Amino acid sequence: MIRFEDVSFRYDEDAPPALAGVDLHIPEGELCLVAGHTGTGKSTLLGAVNGLVPRFTGGHLRGRVTVAGQGTESRPPQEFAHLVGRVGQDPLAGFVTDSVEEELAYGMEQLAIAPEVMRKRVEETLDLLGIAELRGRPLRSLSGGQQQRVAIGSVLTTHPSVLVLDEPTSALDPTAAEDVLSAVLRLVHDLGVTVLIAEHRMERVLQYADRLLYLPGDGTVRDGTPAELMPDCAVAPPVVQLGRTAGWTPLPLSVRDARRRAGELRERLASRTPGAPWPDDAAAGADTEIAAAGSAGAETPAGPAGLPDDPGCLLRAKGITVTYGSTVAVRKVGLRLAPGQVTALMGRNGSGKSSLLWALQGSGPRRSGTVEVPGGDPGTLSAAEARALVGLVPQTAADLLYLQTVDEECTQSDAESGAENGSCRDLLELLAPGVAGGSHPRDLSEGQQLALVLAIQLTAAPRVMLLDEPTRGLDYGAKRRFGTVVRKLAAEGRAVVIATHDVEFVAAVADRVTVMADGEIVADGPTAEVVCSSPAFAPQVAKVLSPLPWLTPDQVARALAAEPRTEAVR
């Protein structure tokens, strides 16, 4: 179905190749997972399938790419629309209509599909993705996760032979992600659709993949089954990391595989108490590196330790209500943020997480309620004053990038934050190594853009930091480094709130989990207590070792390393 014949690609003649001598044959009806670190060329590989690379990206491509025998060099991407459906990393950027139902029908209109067939396919797709209640909603009023599901649906209605998905579950809650992947699997198994998925959250997809395409970063592509490539793959989900720690061969690819082999491991861990989910030795070593960056390790801003009547509180919200017309997004929510604490804000798509963060920061609408931080209510202050008290990285992080080069963005951030020159750049290198300073921010991958915005915001590091889906587009290594930055901020006495669907990141970084549903808080407590009691939010290690309260591979690795030598080799 898809062939790459000695394909090489460079965005610039002087730049290293994004793809180098790639030879691939992907037959009909296979689900291929495309994996690799941020910036290794995954999106480039996907874009070459229907000719978007190089026709819309620029650059120099050599070799030949064919889909169903048709070469991309002789036909523009629109002539592949009946063969290849593609969903990019930013759903909003791909929308061309105003409402959900119109967007689902638009692709079919361009292919001149009969109206009665269009209506039937729209209804089927609404039900398939669980978005029937959204049919008349304006696209811009939807949450990021809801937009992502609509974007996937707009491609599914055209019934393509090849489906190309770039980070399709990054903004979806665990249940919604499973629903979308189930729909994709039905297309593969029942209709023979060929699917390519680039996904950093490999734990969601690996167990379903027929083939793994691993990009190590030198332009090449390693091709094989997940079982063949996982032992030497530099990116791996927690269940594979656990298998490596336990010495299992072959490595498990799913929770089910791991549980079948975890009996002895559970016995070895039964009498032990898990340590902190984040490794103490790694955090200690990283502190020096971050401090050297001159940003997150900078001196804590002067000011009171907390609210005058509660020194142990950096932010206190009471009765927060947010409405959009007749829709109530947040309903009388109260929240208290303590210094030194990382709080994960979780819940299904559309539960009100982003609306709550914007209301806390002061930039978003607030129908009623109060927000208190040392220095005043952010909602009553100027934008600059509010940002100095409460920082917010929005879900569409690239909206904060407006200069011409990465270096200019970093220099401007240092100047505005009063940080030492190079502070922002050093933080960027920590989160996403190797980003060229002369690159235009809009030319970066989604993960690199997010890393740049995180570096810009963290350079200032106000006493309260609100992060909305900050791990979208970040690989496991980048998330680990980012988690170290977050823990460092907490260690300096700041309060950090992370709205996310990334249960593995929450398990590794958060002290506390707050769960929202329909605009209200329905659960709030220590991370292990909340996530282990929920099948949807439990990380892979917790599912494998249940009912023991272990959350991450790091916890298990440290416990096994502390065993007496004779017991460890048993």
Protein Blocks (a to p, Z undefined) as FASTA:
>chain_A
ZZcehiacdfbfkbccfbghiacdddehiacddeddehilpmmmmmmmnopamklngpjd
edjddeehiafklpcfklmmmmmccddfblmlmpcbfbfklmmmmmmmmnopafklmmmm
mmmmmmmnopmmmmmpcfklpcfklmmmmmmmmmmmnopabdcdehkllmgcfklmmmmm
mmmmmmmmmnopacddddfblmlmmmmpmbdcddehnopacdddfklmmmmpcbdcfklm
mmmmnopacddfbfklmmmmmmmmmmmmmmpccddfbafklmmmmmmmmmmnopmmmccd
eddfbdfklmkbcbdcehiacdehjbcfbghiacdddehiacddeddehilpmmmmmmmn
opaccfbdcdddehiafklmcfklmmmmmccddfblmlmpcbfbfklmmmmmmmmnopae
hklmmmmmmmmghiafkbcfklpcfklmmmmmmmmmmmnopabdcdehklgoiafklmmm
mmmmmmmmmmnopacddddfblklmmmmpmbdcddeehiafbdcdfklmmmmpmklpcfk
lmmmocbfcfbfklmmmmmmmpcfklmmZZ
